[in-house]
Amino acid sequence: FMIFWIILLILVSICIKYSLELRKFNSSAELIQLQNPTNTTINELLNKKSPLIVHNLASRYLEIDDLTIDNLVKNNPGYIIKDNDKHILFSSFLEENQQISENPSMIKDLKIEKKLNEILKTFTNNLSCNLNHKLNIYKGNYKINLNRNNHDNLIYSQLSGETIFFLFNPKHKNDIINKENQSIKKWGFKISLKPGIILSIPPEWFYIYEIDENSVLSSSYYDNYFTYVYNMIK
């Protein structure tokens, strides 16, 4: 019985250690560009807690040309999107402006999940868990209000089109909370995400993004075994 409590105390202590470490941020972080990604290099750079733009990785696993809105609709005729309490005919994207945000089921239905899992393997380690992917499809102009990364890592992969991101260091929290997008952009890193480019957002960082025309964008995140509960309840 005593051994059980000792083990439990050790596990709780480790969870607290990892959770406190997760809350720390790099106040002098700069945007990092990576051209030749490997698992080792990426994990070394993630420790810097800076935003990371990764080139030449998505193209190893994804046929980017097949992931435009037109081609996705063409390759999935009659597909009906289940989005919360709505059912949307996929082909309607060809006729009018539409948006689908953070949809997990489409990742599986459109057979993208396996390839995104391969991409995430380049970021994760033996402690990683709770891997999730969601799909965002926008046709027309859209602006996403301020969000925060509440996970160990948040990864956006541009599949087609373009998305403009603004990333905000947590040190600017009081400058950006509850304010209009336009008024806070001066505090952020501006990033133009184009097909094949992957963006890694550090924990606790804030972000907004905008679409001027069309964009197909996947979002992925993961935690580790010692931060999972903390990330779920904070």
ChimeraX commands (.cxc) that place a marker at each C-alpha (Angstrom):
marker #1 position 0.00,0.00,0.00 radius 0.5
marker #1 position 2.81,2.41,0.85 radius 0.5
marker #1 position 4.49,1.65,-2.47 radius 0.5
marker #1 position 1.30,2.68,-4.27 radius 0.5
marker #1 position 1.31,6.10,-2.60 radius 0.5
marker #1 position 4.99,6.59,-3.27 radius 0.5
marker #1 position 4.49,5.82,-6.96 radius 0.5
marker #1 position 1.45,8.10,-7.08 radius 0.5
marker #1 position 3.38,10.92,-5.44 radius 0.5
marker #1 position 6.21,10.53,-7.93 radius 0.5
marker #1 position 3.80,10.61,-10.87 radius 0.5
marker #1 position 2.02,13.69,-9.54 radius 0.5
marker #1 position 5.36,15.42,-9.01 radius 0.5
marker #1 position 6.42,14.65,-12.58 radius 0.5
marker #1 position 3.09,15.93,-13.93 radius 0.5
marker #1 position 3.47,19.17,-11.97 radius 0.5
marker #1 position 7.04,19.56,-13.25 radius 0.5
marker #1 position 6.03,19.11,-16.88 radius 0.5
marker #1 position 2.99,21.36,-16.50 radius 0.5
marker #1 position 5.02,24.17,-14.96 radius 0.5
marker #1 position 7.61,23.80,-17.71 radius 0.5
marker #1 position 4.84,24.03,-20.31 radius 0.5
marker #1 position 3.70,27.38,-18.92 radius 0.5
marker #1 position 7.11,28.92,-19.35 radius 0.5
marker #1 position 7.60,30.87,-22.56 radius 0.5
marker #1 position 10.47,32.46,-24.40 radius 0.5
marker #1 position 9.95,36.22,-24.15 radius 0.5
marker #1 position 12.64,36.86,-26.79 radius 0.5
marker #1 position 11.42,34.20,-29.24 radius 0.5
marker #1 position 11.99,34.76,-32.95 radius 0.5
marker #1 position 10.41,33.11,-35.96 radius 0.5
marker #1 position 12.49,30.09,-37.06 radius 0.5
marker #1 position 12.57,28.76,-40.63 radius 0.5
marker #1 position 13.58,25.12,-41.19 radius 0.5
marker #1 position 14.39,23.87,-44.69 radius 0.5
marker #1 position 15.68,20.34,-43.98 radius 0.5
marker #1 position 13.46,18.87,-41.26 radius 0.5
marker #1 position 14.30,15.74,-39.29 radius 0.5
marker #1 position 12.79,14.51,-36.04 radius 0.5
marker #1 position 15.99,15.35,-34.15 radius 0.5
marker #1 position 16.30,18.86,-35.58 radius 0.5
marker #1 position 12.64,19.68,-35.03 radius 0.5
marker #1 position 12.68,18.52,-31.41 radius 0.5
marker #1 position 15.80,20.57,-30.72 radius 0.5
marker #1 position 14.11,23.65,-32.15 radius 0.5
marker #1 position 10.85,23.01,-30.27 radius 0.5
marker #1 position 12.81,23.32,-27.04 radius 0.5
marker #1 position 13.50,26.95,-27.96 radius 0.5
marker #1 position 9.74,27.62,-27.67 radius 0.5
marker #1 position 9.73,29.75,-30.79 radius 0.5
marker #1 position 7.29,29.59,-33.71 radius 0.5
marker #1 position 8.64,27.21,-36.34 radius 0.5
marker #1 position 7.99,27.25,-40.09 radius 0.5
marker #1 position 8.85,23.92,-41.69 radius 0.5
marker #1 position 9.49,23.55,-45.42 radius 0.5
marker #1 position 10.00,20.39,-47.48 radius 0.5
marker #1 position 8.13,18.07,-45.11 radius 0.5
marker #1 position 4.47,18.00,-46.18 radius 0.5
marker #1 position 5.45,17.20,-49.77 radius 0.5
marker #1 position 6.99,13.91,-48.59 radius 0.5
marker #1 position 3.58,12.60,-47.62 radius 0.5
marker #1 position 0.87,14.73,-49.24 radius 0.5
marker #1 position -0.05,15.16,-52.89 radius 0.5
marker #1 position -0.63,18.89,-52.52 radius 0.5
marker #1 position -2.09,19.33,-56.02 radius 0.5
marker #1 position -4.93,16.92,-55.14 radius 0.5
marker #1 position -6.00,18.92,-52.09 radius 0.5
marker #1 position -7.55,21.99,-53.71 radius 0.5
marker #1 position -11.23,22.54,-53.07 radius 0.5
marker #1 position -12.04,21.70,-56.70 radius 0.5
marker #1 position -10.11,18.43,-56.66 radius 0.5
marker #1 position -11.40,17.36,-53.25 radius 0.5
marker #1 position -14.97,17.82,-54.45 radius 0.5
marker #1 position -14.22,16.09,-57.76 radius 0.5
marker #1 position -12.66,13.09,-56.00 radius 0.5
marker #1 position -15.50,12.81,-53.47 radius 0.5
marker #1 position -18.73,13.20,-55.49 radius 0.5
marker #1 position -21.88,13.21,-53.41 radius 0.5
marker #1 position -19.98,13.54,-50.14 radius 0.5
marker #1 position -22.03,15.16,-47.38 radius 0.5
marker #1 position -20.11,16.99,-44.66 radius 0.5
marker #1 position -21.30,16.46,-41.11 radius 0.5
marker #1 position -20.48,19.68,-39.29 radius 0.5
marker #1 position -21.93,19.87,-35.76 radius 0.5
marker #1 position -25.70,19.85,-36.31 radius 0.5
marker #1 position -25.48,20.67,-40.03 radius 0.5
marker #1 position -25.19,18.52,-43.14 radius 0.5
marker #1 position -23.54,20.26,-46.09 radius 0.5
marker #1 position -23.25,18.93,-49.62 radius 0.5
marker #1 position -19.55,19.15,-50.47 radius 0.5
marker #1 position -20.27,20.21,-54.06 radius 0.5
marker #1 position -21.91,23.41,-52.74 radius 0.5
marker #1 position -18.38,24.74,-52.19 radius 0.5
marker #1 position -18.07,25.06,-55.97 radius 0.5
marker #1 position -21.10,27.33,-56.18 radius 0.5
marker #1 position -20.92,29.61,-53.15 radius 0.5
marker #1 position -18.75,30.83,-50.31 radius 0.5
marker #1 position -18.69,28.36,-47.44 radius 0.5
marker #1 position -16.61,27.55,-44.40 radius 0.5
marker #1 position -15.89,24.42,-42.39 radius 0.5
marker #1 position -13.82,24.98,-39.26 radius 0.5
marker #1 position -12.06,22.41,-37.08 radius 0.5
marker #1 position -13.85,19.37,-38.49 radius 0.5
marker #1 position -12.31,16.03,-37.35 radius 0.5
marker #1 position -14.48,13.62,-39.36 radius 0.5
marker #1 position -13.43,14.98,-42.76 radius 0.5
marker #1 position -9.81,14.05,-42.04 radius 0.5
marker #1 position -10.81,10.38,-42.02 radius 0.5
marker #1 position -13.48,10.60,-44.71 radius 0.5
marker #1 position -11.12,12.24,-47.20 radius 0.5
marker #1 position -8.34,9.76,-46.29 radius 0.5
marker #1 position -5.84,12.39,-45.09 radius 0.5
marker #1 position -5.37,11.06,-41.56 radius 0.5
marker #1 position -2.62,8.50,-42.27 radius 0.5
marker #1 position -0.49,11.07,-44.10 radius 0.5
marker #1 position -0.92,13.68,-41.37 radius 0.5
marker #1 position 0.07,11.06,-38.78 radius 0.5
marker #1 position 3.33,10.58,-40.70 radius 0.5
marker #1 position 3.98,14.32,-40.59 radius 0.5
marker #1 position 3.31,14.43,-36.84 radius 0.5
marker #1 position 5.79,11.64,-36.23 radius 0.5
marker #1 position 8.50,14.12,-37.21 radius 0.5
marker #1 position 7.42,16.37,-34.31 radius 0.5
marker #1 position 6.53,13.91,-31.57 radius 0.5
marker #1 position 8.58,11.77,-29.17 radius 0.5
marker #1 position 8.02,8.72,-26.97 radius 0.5
marker #1 position 6.01,10.70,-24.41 radius 0.5
marker #1 position 3.60,12.22,-26.93 radius 0.5
marker #1 position -0.10,11.33,-26.78 radius 0.5
marker #1 position -3.55,12.65,-27.65 radius 0.5
marker #1 position -2.77,13.23,-31.33 radius 0.5
marker #1 position -5.65,14.90,-33.14 radius 0.5
marker #1 position -6.26,16.31,-36.62 radius 0.5
marker #1 position -8.99,18.61,-37.87 radius 0.5
marker #1 position -9.74,20.08,-41.28 radius 0.5
marker #1 position -10.56,23.68,-42.16 radius 0.5
marker #1 position -11.95,24.58,-45.58 radius 0.5
marker #1 position -12.74,28.18,-46.44 radius 0.5
marker #1 position -14.10,29.63,-49.64 radius 0.5
marker #1 position -14.34,33.39,-49.48 radius 0.5
marker #1 position -13.07,35.94,-46.98 radius 0.5
marker #1 position -12.88,34.88,-43.35 radius 0.5
marker #1 position -11.19,36.09,-40.20 radius 0.5
marker #1 position -10.60,33.94,-37.14 radius 0.5
marker #1 position -10.58,35.75,-33.80 radius 0.5
marker #1 position -7.91,35.38,-31.13 radius 0.5
marker #1 position -7.13,31.83,-29.99 radius 0.5
marker #1 position -4.49,30.31,-27.72 radius 0.5
marker #1 position -2.57,27.07,-28.09 radius 0.5
marker #1 position -3.57,24.99,-25.06 radius 0.5
marker #1 position -1.52,21.93,-26.04 radius 0.5
marker #1 position 2.12,20.88,-26.10 radius 0.5
marker #1 position 2.23,21.75,-29.78 radius 0.5
marker #1 position -0.23,23.06,-32.35 radius 0.5
marker #1 position 0.57,22.46,-36.01 radius 0.5
marker #1 position -1.10,23.98,-39.07 radius 0.5
marker #1 position -0.41,22.46,-42.48 radius 0.5
marker #1 position -1.42,24.48,-45.53 radius 0.5
marker #1 position -2.89,22.00,-48.02 radius 0.5
marker #1 position -4.01,24.47,-50.67 radius 0.5
marker #1 position -4.67,28.19,-51.03 radius 0.5
marker #1 position -3.17,30.66,-48.57 radius 0.5
marker #1 position -3.72,31.65,-44.94 radius 0.5
marker #1 position -2.29,34.72,-43.23 radius 0.5
marker #1 position -1.38,34.08,-39.59 radius 0.5
marker #1 position -0.42,36.50,-36.84 radius 0.5
marker #1 position 1.29,34.86,-33.84 radius 0.5
marker #1 position 1.56,36.57,-30.46 radius 0.5
marker #1 position 4.08,35.92,-27.73 radius 0.5
marker #1 position 2.32,35.36,-24.35 radius 0.5
marker #1 position 4.20,38.39,-23.02 radius 0.5
marker #1 position 1.69,40.50,-25.01 radius 0.5
marker #1 position -1.34,38.88,-23.40 radius 0.5
marker #1 position -2.58,42.09,-21.75 radius 0.5
marker #1 position -2.12,43.98,-25.03 radius 0.5
marker #1 position -4.24,41.67,-27.16 radius 0.5
marker #1 position -6.98,40.05,-25.06 radius 0.5
marker #1 position -10.55,41.18,-25.88 radius 0.5
marker #1 position -9.46,43.47,-28.71 radius 0.5
marker #1 position -10.22,43.60,-32.43 radius 0.5
marker #1 position -7.94,41.69,-34.78 radius 0.5
marker #1 position -6.80,44.79,-36.64 radius 0.5
marker #1 position -5.70,46.59,-33.48 radius 0.5
marker #1 position -3.46,43.76,-32.22 radius 0.5
marker #1 position -1.58,42.83,-35.39 radius 0.5
marker #1 position 1.28,45.18,-34.51 radius 0.5
marker #1 position 2.21,42.84,-31.64 radius 0.5
marker #1 position 2.43,39.72,-33.79 radius 0.5
marker #1 position 4.62,37.81,-36.22 radius 0.5
marker #1 position 2.96,37.86,-39.65 radius 0.5
marker #1 position 3.21,34.59,-41.57 radius 0.5
marker #1 position 1.93,33.78,-45.04 radius 0.5
marker #1 position 1.18,30.07,-45.09 radius 0.5
marker #1 position 1.23,28.59,-48.60 radius 0.5
marker #1 position 0.76,25.02,-49.89 radius 0.5
marker #1 position 3.20,22.55,-48.39 radius 0.5
marker #1 position 4.32,24.82,-45.55 radius 0.5
marker #1 position 3.82,23.73,-41.93 radius 0.5
marker #1 position 3.54,26.07,-38.96 radius 0.5
marker #1 position 4.28,24.95,-35.39 radius 0.5
marker #1 position 2.85,27.22,-32.67 radius 0.5
marker #1 position 4.42,26.94,-29.18 radius 0.5
marker #1 position 2.29,26.32,-26.08 radius 0.5
marker #1 position 0.55,29.35,-24.55 radius 0.5
marker #1 position 1.04,31.43,-27.72 radius 0.5
marker #1 position -1.92,33.32,-29.18 radius 0.5
marker #1 position -2.87,33.53,-32.85 radius 0.5
marker #1 position -5.36,34.83,-35.39 radius 0.5
marker #1 position -5.63,34.04,-39.06 radius 0.5
marker #1 position -7.32,35.40,-42.16 radius 0.5
marker #1 position -8.30,34.03,-45.57 radius 0.5
marker #1 position -8.73,36.32,-48.57 radius 0.5
marker #1 position -10.06,33.75,-51.02 radius 0.5
marker #1 position -9.68,29.97,-50.68 radius 0.5
marker #1 position -7.86,27.86,-48.13 radius 0.5
marker #1 position -7.67,24.19,-47.18 radius 0.5
marker #1 position -5.85,23.92,-43.88 radius 0.5
marker #1 position -5.31,21.09,-41.41 radius 0.5
marker #1 position -4.77,21.68,-37.70 radius 0.5
marker #1 position -3.06,19.06,-35.54 radius 0.5
marker #1 position -2.13,19.00,-31.89 radius 0.5
marker #1 position -0.68,16.68,-29.27 radius 0.5
marker #1 position 0.19,16.58,-25.58 radius 0.5
marker #1 position 2.36,14.21,-23.56 radius 0.5
marker #1 position 1.41,11.70,-20.89 radius 0.5
marker #1 position 2.32,14.11,-18.09 radius 0.5
marker #1 position 0.63,17.25,-19.46 radius 0.5
marker #1 position -2.52,15.70,-20.92 radius 0.5
marker #1 position -4.75,16.20,-17.87 radius 0.5
marker #1 position -3.42,19.70,-17.22 radius 0.5
marker #1 position -4.06,20.72,-20.84 radius 0.5
marker #1 position -7.59,19.34,-20.73 radius 0.5
marker #1 position -8.65,21.27,-17.61 radius 0.5
marker #1 position -6.85,24.61,-17.96 radius 0.5
marker link #1:1,2 radius 0.2
marker link #1:2,3 radius 0.2
marker link #1:3,4 radius 0.2
marker link #1:4,5 radius 0.2
marker link #1:5,6 radius 0.2
marker link #1:6,7 radius 0.2
marker link #1:7,8 radius 0.2
marker link #1:8,9 radius 0.2
marker link #1:9,10 radius 0.2
marker link #1:10,11 radius 0.2
marker link #1:11,12 radius 0.2
marker link #1:12,13 radius 0.2
marker link #1:13,14 radius 0.2
marker link #1:14,15 radius 0.2
marker link #1:15,16 radius 0.2
marker link #1:16,17 radius 0.2
marker link #1:17,18 radius 0.2
marker link #1:18,19 radius 0.2
marker link #1:19,20 radius 0.2
marker link #1:20,21 radius 0.2
marker link #1:21,22 radius 0.2
marker link #1:22,23 radius 0.2
marker link #1:23,24 radius 0.2
marker link #1:24,25 radius 0.2
marker link #1:25,26 radius 0.2
marker link #1:26,27 radius 0.2
marker link #1:27,28 radius 0.2
marker link #1:28,29 radius 0.2
marker link #1:29,30 radius 0.2
marker link #1:30,31 radius 0.2
marker link #1:31,32 radius 0.2
marker link #1:32,33 radius 0.2
marker link #1:33,34 radius 0.2
marker link #1:34,35 radius 0.2
marker link #1:35,36 radius 0.2
marker link #1:36,37 radius 0.2
marker link #1:37,38 radius 0.2
marker link #1:38,39 radius 0.2
marker link #1:39,40 radius 0.2
marker link #1:40,41 radius 0.2
marker link #1:41,42 radius 0.2
marker link #1:42,43 radius 0.2
marker link #1:43,44 radius 0.2
marker link #1:44,45 radius 0.2
marker link #1:45,46 radius 0.2
marker link #1:46,47 radius 0.2
marker link #1:47,48 radius 0.2
marker link #1:48,49 radius 0.2
marker link #1:49,50 radius 0.2
marker link #1:50,51 radius 0.2
marker link #1:51,52 radius 0.2
marker link #1:52,53 radius 0.2
marker link #1:53,54 radius 0.2
marker link #1:54,55 radius 0.2
marker link #1:55,56 radius 0.2
marker link #1:56,57 radius 0.2
marker link #1:57,58 radius 0.2
marker link #1:58,59 radius 0.2
marker link #1:59,60 radius 0.2
marker link #1:60,61 radius 0.2
marker link #1:61,62 radius 0.2
marker link #1:62,63 radius 0.2
marker link #1:63,64 radius 0.2
marker link #1:64,65 radius 0.2
marker link #1:65,66 radius 0.2
marker link #1:66,67 radius 0.2
marker link #1:67,68 radius 0.2
marker link #1:68,69 radius 0.2
marker link #1:69,70 radius 0.2
marker link #1:70,71 radius 0.2
marker link #1:71,72 radius 0.2
marker link #1:72,73 radius 0.2
marker link #1:73,74 radius 0.2
marker link #1:74,75 radius 0.2
marker link #1:75,76 radius 0.2
marker link #1:76,77 radius 0.2
marker link #1:77,78 radius 0.2
marker link #1:78,79 radius 0.2
marker link #1:79,80 radius 0.2
marker link #1:80,81 radius 0.2
marker link #1:81,82 radius 0.2
marker link #1:82,83 radius 0.2
marker link #1:83,84 radius 0.2
marker link #1:84,85 radius 0.2
marker link #1:85,86 radius 0.2
marker link #1:86,87 radius 0.2
marker link #1:87,88 radius 0.2
marker link #1:88,89 radius 0.2
marker link #1:89,90 radius 0.2
marker link #1:90,91 radius 0.2
marker link #1:91,92 radius 0.2
marker link #1:92,93 radius 0.2
marker link #1:93,94 radius 0.2
marker link #1:94,95 radius 0.2
marker link #1:95,96 radius 0.2
marker link #1:96,97 radius 0.2
marker link #1:97,98 radius 0.2
marker link #1:98,99 radius 0.2
marker link #1:99,100 radius 0.2
marker link #1:100,101 radius 0.2
marker link #1:101,102 radius 0.2
marker link #1:102,103 radius 0.2
marker link #1:103,104 radius 0.2
marker link #1:104,105 radius 0.2
marker link #1:105,106 radius 0.2
marker link #1:106,107 radius 0.2
marker link #1:107,108 radius 0.2
marker link #1:108,109 radius 0.2
marker link #1:109,110 radius 0.2
marker link #1:110,111 radius 0.2
marker link #1:111,112 radius 0.2
marker link #1:112,113 radius 0.2
marker link #1:113,114 radius 0.2
marker link #1:114,115 radius 0.2
marker link #1:115,116 radius 0.2
marker link #1:116,117 radius 0.2
marker link #1:117,118 radius 0.2
marker link #1:118,119 radius 0.2
marker link #1:119,120 radius 0.2
marker link #1:120,121 radius 0.2
marker link #1:121,122 radius 0.2
marker link #1:122,123 radius 0.2
marker link #1:123,124 radius 0.2
marker link #1:124,125 radius 0.2
marker link #1:125,126 radius 0.2
marker link #1:126,127 radius 0.2
marker link #1:127,128 radius 0.2
marker link #1:128,129 radius 0.2
marker link #1:129,130 radius 0.2
marker link #1:130,131 radius 0.2
marker link #1:131,132 radius 0.2
marker link #1:132,133 radius 0.2
marker link #1:133,134 radius 0.2
marker link #1:134,135 radius 0.2
marker link #1:135,136 radius 0.2
marker link #1:136,137 radius 0.2
marker link #1:137,138 radius 0.2
marker link #1:138,139 radius 0.2
marker link #1:139,140 radius 0.2
marker link #1:140,141 radius 0.2
marker link #1:141,142 radius 0.2
marker link #1:142,143 radius 0.2
marker link #1:143,144 radius 0.2
marker link #1:144,145 radius 0.2
marker link #1:145,146 radius 0.2
marker link #1:146,147 radius 0.2
marker link #1:147,148 radius 0.2
marker link #1:148,149 radius 0.2
marker link #1:149,150 radius 0.2
marker link #1:150,151 radius 0.2
marker link #1:151,152 radius 0.2
marker link #1:152,153 radius 0.2
marker link #1:153,154 radius 0.2
marker link #1:154,155 radius 0.2
marker link #1:155,156 radius 0.2
marker link #1:156,157 radius 0.2
marker link #1:157,158 radius 0.2
marker link #1:158,159 radius 0.2
marker link #1:159,160 radius 0.2
marker link #1:160,161 radius 0.2
marker link #1:161,162 radius 0.2
marker link #1:162,163 radius 0.2
marker link #1:163,164 radius 0.2
marker link #1:164,165 radius 0.2
marker link #1:165,166 radius 0.2
marker link #1:166,167 radius 0.2
marker link #1:167,168 radius 0.2
marker link #1:168,169 radius 0.2
marker link #1:169,170 radius 0.2
marker link #1:170,171 radius 0.2
marker link #1:171,172 radius 0.2
marker link #1:172,173 radius 0.2
marker link #1:173,174 radius 0.2
marker link #1:174,175 radius 0.2
marker link #1:175,176 radius 0.2
marker link #1:176,177 radius 0.2
marker link #1:177,178 radius 0.2
marker link #1:178,179 radius 0.2
marker link #1:179,180 radius 0.2
marker link #1:180,181 radius 0.2
marker link #1:181,182 radius 0.2
marker link #1:182,183 radius 0.2
marker link #1:183,184 radius 0.2
marker link #1:184,185 radius 0.2
marker link #1:185,186 radius 0.2
marker link #1:186,187 radius 0.2
marker link #1:187,188 radius 0.2
marker link #1:188,189 radius 0.2
marker link #1:189,190 radius 0.2
marker link #1:190,191 radius 0.2
marker link #1:191,192 radius 0.2
marker link #1:192,193 radius 0.2
marker link #1:193,194 radius 0.2
marker link #1:194,195 radius 0.2
marker link #1:195,196 radius 0.2
marker link #1:196,197 radius 0.2
marker link #1:197,198 radius 0.2
marker link #1:198,199 radius 0.2
marker link #1:199,200 radius 0.2
marker link #1:200,201 radius 0.2
marker link #1:201,202 radius 0.2
marker link #1:202,203 radius 0.2
marker link #1:203,204 radius 0.2
marker link #1:204,205 radius 0.2
marker link #1:205,206 radius 0.2
marker link #1:206,207 radius 0.2
marker link #1:207,208 radius 0.2
marker link #1:208,209 radius 0.2
marker link #1:209,210 radius 0.2
marker link #1:210,211 radius 0.2
marker link #1:211,212 radius 0.2
marker link #1:212,213 radius 0.2
marker link #1:213,214 radius 0.2
marker link #1:214,215 radius 0.2
marker link #1:215,216 radius 0.2
marker link #1:216,217 radius 0.2
marker link #1:217,218 radius 0.2
marker link #1:218,219 radius 0.2
marker link #1:219,220 radius 0.2
marker link #1:220,221 radius 0.2
marker link #1:221,222 radius 0.2
marker link #1:222,223 radius 0.2
marker link #1:223,224 radius 0.2
marker link #1:224,225 radius 0.2
marker link #1:225,226 radius 0.2
marker link #1:226,227 radius 0.2
marker link #1:227,228 radius 0.2
marker link #1:228,229 radius 0.2
marker link #1:229,230 radius 0.2
marker link #1:230,231 radius 0.2
marker link #1:231,232 radius 0.2
marker link #1:232,233 radius 0.2
marker link #1:233,234 radius 0.2
view
